[in-house]
Amino acid sequence: MASINVSGGGVPKRPIASAAVTAEGVEGDRQRHTDIHGGPERAVCLFSLERIAALRGEGHPIAPGTTGENLTLAGLDWDAVRPGRRLQAGTLRLEVTAYAEPCVTIRDSFRDGAVSCIAQARHPGWSRVYARVLEPGRVAVGDPVALLST
């Protein structure tokens, strides 16, 4: 686990050291637009630290939490993180439910506001994903994260 990110609503989400995660999401986190974000099928938003680093290398001012992800994960084959896949993070077990569509709210994370850099339809494998909580638990920065066998 590279980063755990929360906010009182909106972006950027700020890093914290650890958190409990329930079916409702990460403790201490709120969404501004609950018609689009949150709920049991979108309880947690995930993104790849390696994808963030690559985007920074292209000149984008992105950082963990700036695109609204709750958990920034490192060391996973991000191309394999897709709907239906399950992950173990600390004592938490998640199932990816959908790709997270980028919106203008996160434009400050991208050079010239180019949010489509992380749109699954335009750049497969570069999207954030939403997940449901299969087993609530606690996560901390530094916890191992693994894709579970299908």
TABELTA-V542141 format. One record per run of one state. SS is the DSSP state (H for helix, E for strand, - for the rest). FROM is the first residue (numbers start at 0). LEN is the number of residues. Records with the same first field share a line. If there is no record, write none. Layout:
SS->FROM-LEN + FROM-LEN
//
This chain:
-->0-2 + 6-7 + 16-1 + 22-2 + 26-13 + 42-1 + 57-13 + 73-4 + 80-5 + 89-2 + 100-3 + 109-1 + 113-1 + 118-9 + 135-1 + 140-4 + 147-3
E->2-4 + 13-3 + 17-5 + 24-2 + 43-5 + 70-3 + 85-4 + 91-9 + 127-8 + 136-4 + 144-3
H->39-3 + 48-9 + 77-3 + 103-6 + 110-3 + 114-4
//
